[in-house]
């Protein structure tokens, strides 16, 4: 044990991060090799056809279009990322899955680096290795899902926010007081262009910044984030203008808000608060038919107006049944978010996922509490930022709707705390 510690201490932080990256990538490649569809053009159910279709249309020069309609949702960064991969190797989902594995390895490296910054090299090793083996994340590259890109961007944004805050207080003369908020804002902007949930978390982080540090730096962070999203907002307005219609005539409601103010489009709003469905429910899911009635579109309604119509139906149901639509659904939404696995998963998958999830909670929660109570400023501010993110994420997805993978940003933050067990005394 002493020899192992000495070897770890002899490594530089860069070497540790690189070793974690390589180890995580090998684990993910090995897992992909066990899935027959991983190296084929086969697409899984869910959002894979949407992301693949958007990427192919971008590659063919047709623009951000799916099934003949310009889209403002989902945010564009992950389809653009897949299109960039396809531009090199052709429209091969298998190549995108390998790149997903690289992104997952980058996430593990970032987790290791953050633990090193907080508690030293030994902590970085244990956090990085646990993240590399964390089964829910090992599975992610198999699917064309935004989480593959979102999680490393989200963690990078959180690191930038935390670094900006703790350096401001601990070393007021530090030369990077403005550089860090800028790159934190850039990563928040990129995160929001991948998954829209990043927007409220970013603004919440900026508010924490105001309380803990400086409103000027918080403003710089927000401006950088908004500038990153500005081209997408301009593109959406130009698309609307070129079609000679208002925003509702495409895939967003008539009272379309600027990108960084919009919470969700009409379809997801209906998924949250539409009339209840009567099909069998599945733990870990929130689905059409089971939790929300499958919409019966009137025959006169054109396809491009469906999103607007769905939002109106959801509002009507909320007004007629506010308690059932909003309050009564919270327990099931909360359970769907916090349960270890999807109900449709195989038994071995459920067992492995539950084992790693419970281990994560047992290893991270005590560390989170200790860090929150610590007299060390870096630890305490880190714990504050993580707690704010956890509380908001749980509250948001309990009110709207959540599934297992929407919890993964929380898991990524908790993985850093695993490293605290091997911090230096």
N, C-alpha and C positions, 0 to 999 in steps of 0.2 A: 504493500500500500504506500509506504514511504517512497519507494522507487517510482511508483506511478505518479505520485504528487510532484516529485522532482522533475520528471519528464514533462508534465504539464506546465510546470513553472518555467521550464527551459524554452517553451514555445512562445513566440510572440503572439499578440492578439490577432494579427493578420493571419498567421499560420493556423490558429485555432479556427477562425471564421472560415478559412479556405477548406480545412479538413472537414468541418461540419457540412459545408456545401457539397463536397464530393461524396461524403457518406450518405447524405440525404438523397442525392441524385441517384446513386446506385440502388438504394432501397426502392425508390420510386420506379426506376427502370425494371427492377426485378418484379415489382408488383404488376406493372403493365404487362409484363411477359406472361403473367398468369391469366390474363383476360383475353379470350379469343378474338373479341372485336377490336381490341385496342390498336392493332396495326392493320386495320381494314378501313374501308370507307363507310362502314356502317355507323349510323347515327342512332343514339338512344332517344327515348321518349323525353318529353319535357321541352326545354328551351334550346336543345342542341340544333334542331332544324332551323330555328330562327337565327341563331348566331352564325351558323354555317351559311345560310342563305344570304344574310346581310353581307358577310365577308365575300362571298362569290360575286354578288352584284357590285360591290365596291371594286373588286378585282377586274370585273368586266367593264368598268367605267359607267355603270348605270346609276351610281350614286347610292345614297343610304336609303335603299328601297327594298321592300319585301312584299311579295305577291302583288307587285304592280303599284304599291302605294308608298309615297315618301313617309318616313318614320321620324318621330321625335322621341320615341321610346322604343327600346331601351337606350340608355346613354351609349355613345358611340365607341368608346375606347377599346373595349374588348373585341368587337367585330373588326375594328381597324387593325388591331394587333393580329388577329387571325388572318386578315387579308394580307398583311405584311409577310406573314409566314408563307401563305399560299403563293405570293408573288415570287418567292424563291424556289419552292419545291412543287408548285402546282396545288390544286384544290384537294389536298389530302388531309382529312381529319387526323390521321395517324401522326402526321408531322406536328400538328397543333398539340396533340397529347404529349409528345416528347418535349415540346417547348413548355407545356404546362408543368412537366416534371422539373424543368429548370427553374421555373418561377417558384414552385414549391420548395425547391432547395434554397433559393434566394431568401425565402421567408424564414427558413430555419437558420440561415446565416445571420439574418438581421436579429432574430431572437437571441442568438448566441452573443452577438456584438453588444446588444443592449444589456444583457446580464453581465458581460465583462465590464462595461462602463459603470454599472452599479456596484458589483460585488467582487470583481476580479476574475482571473482566468479560469480557475476551477469552476466557478459558477457558470461561466460561459460554456464550458465543456458539457456540464450536466444539462443545462437548459437546451443547448443545441442538439445533443444526442436524444433527449426525450422528445423534442420537437420533430426530429428526423424520423422517429419511430411512432409518433402519435398517429394511431390508425385512421381516425377520421380525415386527417390531412394527407396521409399516404394514398387514400382513395381518390382524392380530388382530381389529379391529372387525368384520370380515366375519362372524365366528362368535360365537354366544352361548356364550362360554366364560368361566370364572371368572377367567382371567388378565387380562381387561380391567379388572376391578375390583381384583383382588389386587395387581397390580404397583404401581399408585400408592399403595395402602395400605401395601404392604411397604416401598417406598422411603421413604415418610413416617415409618414406624416406625424404619427404620434411621437416618434423619436425626436423629430425636428422640433415639435412643440415643447416637449419636455426639456430638451437641451437648451432651447432658447430661454426658457424660464429659469432653470436652475443655474445657468451660467450668468444670467443677469444679476442674480442676487449674490452668488458666491464670489463673483469676480467682476465688479462693475466696470473695470478698465479693459475688459476683454475686447479684442478688436473685431469680433464677429457678432456684435450685438444686433446688427441689421441683416447680416448674411443669413443667419439661421432662421429668423422669421420668414424671410423671403423663400428659402427652399422648403420650409415647412408648408407655407401657403401654396407653393407649386405642387407639392405632393398631395395636399388636400384637394386642390383643383383636379388633378389627375384621378384621384380616388373618386371624386364626385362624377367625373366623366365615365367612370366604370360602374359604380353603384350609387344611386341617388341618396341613399341613407347616409353617405359621408357628409352631405351638406349640413344637416343639423348638428352632427357630431363636431364638425369643424367649427361652427359658430359657437357651440358650447365650449370647445377648447379655447377659442378666442376670448370668451367671457372669463374663463379660468385665468387666462393670461392677464386680463385687465385687473383682476383681483390680486393675483400673485405678483405681477411684474409691472408692466407698463402699458397704458392704453395706446401709446404711440406704436409700440411693437405689435400689439394686437391688431391695430389698424393696418400696418404693413402686411401682416399675415393675411388678413381678409382681402386686401387689394390684390395681392399676388394670386390668391385663389380665384378671385373674380376675373382677373385678366386671363387666366388659363381657360376659364369657361366661356369667355366672351365670344370667340369665334364660333362656337357651337350655337350660342344664342342668336348671333347674327345670321348664321346659316338658316336656322329655323324660321326667322322672320322673312328672309329672302324667299324661302320655299313657299311660305304662305302667300307672299305678294305675287310670286310668279304664277301661282295657280288662281289668283284673283278671288281668293276666298279667305274667310277668317280662320283662326286657328282650329275652331271646332270642326271644320270641314275635312280635316285630315285625321290625325290620331290623337288629338288633345282636345280638351273642352273649349267652348267658346271663350270663356274668360281665362284663356291661357296666360299663365304667369311667366315671367322671365325664368330661365333655367334654374338659377340659384335661389329662387323663392318657391318654386313648385315642389310640393311634397310627393305627389304621385299622380299618374294619369287616371282617367275615368275607369279603365278596366280593373286596375288594382284597388281603386276606391270601392268599386262594386264588390270585388272579392272580399273586402273587409267588412262591409256593412249591408250587402244585398240581402234579399229575402232568403230564409234558410232552405237548404236542400233536404231531400228525403232519402238519399242514397246512403249506404253503409259508410261509416266514418273510419278513418285509418289513423292510428296514433302517429304523431310526428308530421302529419300532413295537414294542409288547409286547402281544400280542393273545391272545384266546381262540382255541383251535383250532391256532394256529401255535406259540406258545410254551408255552401251558398247555392241557391237554385240556379240551374243552368238557364241562361237568358233565352227567352223566346222573342227573337227580334220580329217586329212587325214587318209585313211584306213590303210596305212602302218605304222602309228605312234603307237608304243606300249604305254600302259597306263603310264608306269613309266617315259616316256620321255615328257609327256604333259606339265609339268611345264617349262621345258627348251624351248619347242616350243612356249608356250604362251609369254614368255619373248621376244623371237625373233620377234614374230608378233607385239608386242607393240613397240619395237625399230624400226621396219620397218615403222610402221604408224607414229611415231614421226618424223622420217627422211623425210617422204613424206609430212606430214601435221603438221609442228611444232606449228604453231599458233593455229590451231583448237585443236590439241591434248593436248596442255599445257595451253595456255593463255585463249582461248575462253571458257574453261570449268570452270574457276575459280569462276565466279559468282554463278553458280548452285551448285558447291561443297560447297562454303561458305554458301549459303542459307540452304543447307541440314544440315550443321553443327550447324547453329545458330537458326534454326527454333525451336519453343518450342516442337513440337510433330511430330510423324510419320503420314504420310498421311493416312495410313490404320487404325489408331486408331479410336475407337468409339467416338461419340460426347461428352459424359460425360468425357471420358479420355482426349480428346483434351482440354476441358474447364478447368479441374482440373490441367492438366499439364501446360497450359498457365498461369493460375492464380498464381501458385507457382513459375513458372519461372520468370514472370514479377515482382512478389514480391521480389524474390531474387535479381534481377537486381536493383530494386529501393532501397533496403536496403543495398546492398553491394557496389555498384559503388561509391556513395558518401563517404563511409567509406574508400574504397580503395584509393581514391584521397587524403583524409585527412591524411591517414596513410603515403602515399608517400611523402607528404609535411611536415610531422611531424618532430619536432626536437628530438623526442625520437628515439634513435638508433634502438631499437628492432622493433618498428613499421615500421620504414623506410626500414630496411633490409628485413622485412617480405614482405612489399609491393613490393620491388624491385624483390624479388624472384618470387612472384606470377605474376607480370607483365611480367617477362621474360618467364615464363611458358605459360601464356595466349597467348602472341604474337607468340611464337614458335608453339604452338598447332594449332592456327588458321591458320598460314601460311602453316604449314605442310599439314594439311588436306584440305586446299584450292588448294594446288598444286597436291597432290595425290588424295585422296578422303575422304570425311567425311560423317558421318551420325550422328543422334542425340546423340547416346550413346557415340560417340567419344569425345563429349563435356563434359561428366560427370566429368572428373578430374578437369576441370575448375570450374564447379559448386561446387565441394567439397571444393576447396580453397576459393571460394567466400562465402560459408556458414560460414566460420570462421569470416569474416568481419561483418556479421550480429550482432555478439556479441558486436561490438564496440559501438553500440547505447546505451548500458547500462554500459559503462565503468565509473569508478569513476572519478569525476572531479579532 
